[in-house]
Amino acid sequence: MGRLLSTLDTWRIGRAPRIVLIPMGDLAAVPWHAARDRDGTRAVELATFSYAASARLLCQTAERPPVPARAPALIVADPTDDLPAARAEAEAVRTAFLPTAELQHQATPEAVRDWLLAGGGSVLHLACHGAVRPGLDGSHLRLTGGRLTARDILRTKRVASIGLVALAACTTGVPSGAHDEAFSLATAFLATGARSVFSSLWPVPDDSTSLLMFMAHHYVHAAGKHPVDALNHAQRWMLNPDREIPPAMPPALTRQARSLTTPDTAAWAGFTHHGW
């Protein structure tokens, strides 16, 4: 099963500790933040969780300076034209929080690589298909005209500087087994120069992913929270039956939020934070 190292950071959210986990092997597939106490309380309601491939990578990301909010941003919206919820999510995020971001509906692998090679920016939001299978090129995103693999991303290493990569796609945090037991799309972006990454542990449902991603961006851009805190707040928002709808949320997402009962674990716990 590998090994699990957990460290308790001294930072606080109210009275909740921040926990950094370095899970290995099969333990990397466990959503530790979704653990539930006997009274039904979830771990995510008591602490803020971040995941790391190694202590070295954690230290490297911690040393990277913040990327200015005014830096360029890129939003990829349903490049295969078969994810209407992802398209609506990406457009909503741009309208509400990143009005100057470049929005690409037909983003190719070359276009995303070119953006990384040009230096990256404040936010890279990828609302698309993700997949993982064994092998060096097993972890990939499906874009217009082809795949963007984790190895493709590594080829831009040390060129890009990205404040937040939001991988709103399936299995983007699942290792492919290549290089080592931690190699995934998420860790490839961290090695490339990202400071924070949101990624998923399993095939995530479109509708709930759209709500979660919108709220994570809300807490980053409207509430001024650090990405790790923003994802924690977004997941707690999903679990709260009395959740408040932010004014910037578009009508379609508002209707989803109002009709959402307490969601299944699969609907909110698949996303994890990596980095700093």
N, C-alpha and C positions, 0 to 999 in steps of 0.2 A: 504493500500500500504506500510505500514511500515514507516521507517524514513530514512533520508539520512544525513550523517554528512560528510562534506568535509573540509579538512585542507590543507593549502598551505605551503609546505615545503620551507625552505630557500635555498635549493640546487638549482643549475641552470644548464641547458644545453644551452650554448650560452646565449640567452636572454629568453629562454623558462622556465617557472616555472615547478616544479614538484608538482603534485596534488595527495594526498592520499584520496581515497574515502572509506567510510564505509557504503555500501548500505545494507538495510535490506528488508526482505520480497520479494515482486515482483520486487522491485527496484534492487535486486541483479542480475537480468537477463538482465539488460539494459547495453549495451556497451557504456558508457558515452564518451569514447575516440573517438567514431565514429560520434559524433554530428557534424553537418555541419552548417556553417554560410551561410548567403544569397549569398555570392559570391562563395560558393562551398568549402571553406577552412574547413578542418576537424580539430576537437579539437586536435587530435593526432599530427597535424603539428604545433600546437601552445604551447602545454604543454606535459609533460610526466606524464602518469597516472599509479598509483599503487592502488590496491584494498585490503581492509583489512576486516576481519570478526569482529574485535573489536579493540579498542585502546590498550587493554591489550596484545593481540596477536601481534600487531604491535610492541609494546615496547619489548616484549620477543624476537622477531626475530631480532630487532635492536641491542639487547645486545649480540647476538651470535657472536663469533669471526669468521673472514673469514676462510674458509677451504682452505688449501694450494692446489695450482693447481696440484701439484705432487701426491696428495692423490688418492686412487683408484677411478676408474669410471666404471660404468656399463651401457651398451647400450642394450636394448631389441629391437629386430628387427622382427616384424611380427610373433609373436609366434603361431598364428593360421593359418599361411600359406595361407592367402587369401587377403593380403594387399601388393601387389608388390611395390606400391609407397612408403609405409612406410618402407619396407625393404631396398629399394634403398636409402631413406633418411637417415636411421640409418647407413648404410654402408658408405655413403658419409660423414656424420658427423664424424665418427670414422677415416676415412682415412685422412680427411683434418685437423681435430683439436684435436682428442683424440686417437692417434695411439696406446697408451698403454692400452686403455680401454678394459675391458672384453666385448666381443660381444656375446650375446646369441640369437640364432634363435629359440630355443625351451625352453624359460624360463618358469618355472613353478611358481605358487604362492609361493611355499616353497623356491625356489631359490632366489626370490626377498626378501622374509622375512629374509632368512639367511644372505643376503648381508647387509640388514639394521641392523640386530642383531650383525653383525660383526663390526659395527661402521660406515657404510655408506662410504662417500667419497666426491670427488669434484663434480661429476656430476652423476645423474641418469636420463637417457633419455629413455622414454618408448614410442615406436612407435607401437601402438597396438589398439585394440578396447576398447572403454570405453562406459559405459552405466549408467543410473541413473533411479531409480524407487522409489516409496515411501517405507520407512522402514529403519531399522537399518543397514541392509546389502544391501541397494538399490544402493549405489554408488559403482561401481566396475570396474576393468579392466579384460578383458578376456585374459588369458594367456594359455600356453600349459597345458592341463589337468584340467583346472578349473578357478575359479575367485579369484582375489585378491581384497578384499573389503576394504572400508575405515576403518571398525572396525579392520580388520586384521592389517592394517598399524598402527593404534593406539596402538596395543598390543606391538609394538616395541618402544613405547614412551620413550624418554630420553636416549635411547641407541645410536641412530644414530646421526651423524652430517653430513649434506649434504649441499654443497655450492649451487647447483642448481638442482632442479627437473624439467625436461621438460616433461610434460604430453602431448605428441603429439597424442592425442586420443580425441574422441568425449565426450562432456558434462562433462568433469572432474572438472569443476568449478561450476557445478549446484548442489545446496543442495538437499538432499533426503528427508528432512523433519524430520529426526531422530535427537534426542538430542535437537537441536535448529535449527533456520532457516538459519544457516550458515554452517552446517555440510556437507562437500563434500570431495572428494578425495584430492583436493588442501589443504583444511584446516586440513585434517588428516595428510598430510605430514608436514605441518607447525608445528602442535602440536607435531609431532614425533621428529623434530629436523632440518628440512630444513630451510635454510636461505632465499632462493628465490624459487618460484614455477611459472612456466608457465602452465596455464590451459585454458580450452575452455568452452564457454557458450552455444554452440549448436553443432549439428553434422557438423563437418568441412570437406570440400572437400579435398580428398587425395592429389591432385597435388599441389594446392596452399599451403596446410599445409607443404608439403615437402620443398617448396621454402622458406616459412616464417621461418621454424625451422632451415634450413641451414643458413639463413642469421642472425638469432638471435645468433646462435653459432659463426658465423663469427665475429659479433660485440663483443661478449664476449671474444673469444680466440685470434682472429687476431687483433682486434682493441683495446682490453683491456678495454672495457666498462663494467660498472656494469650491471647486468642482466636487471634491469628495463629500463635502457637507451638503452640496446641492443635490447629489444623487440620493443621499440619506434622507433628506427632507422630502424629495419627490416620492420615494418609496413609502415613507410614513404617510404622506398625503394620499397615496393610493389605498393604504390600509384604513384610513380614517373615514367612517361612514358620514361624518359631518364635515367633509372636506369643503373648503371655500374655493369658489371659482375665481381665478384672477380676471380682472377686466379685459386683459389683452387676449384671452382665449377666444378663438373664433367660434361661431355658432355650432358648427358640426362637432367640434371637440367638446364644447359645452354640453351638448345633448348627450354625448357618450359619458361624460363625467357625472351628469345628474342621474343617469340610468345605471351607473356602475354600483353593484353591490360589493360587499367585501370580496376582493378578487382572490382567485386561486393563487397558490404560491407560484405556479408557472407563469402567471400574468405579470408579476412584478419583481420576483427575486432573481430572474435570470441575468440581470445586469449587475456588473461589478465595476468598481473603480480601480485603476492601476496608475501608479505614478505618484505625484505629489500634489 
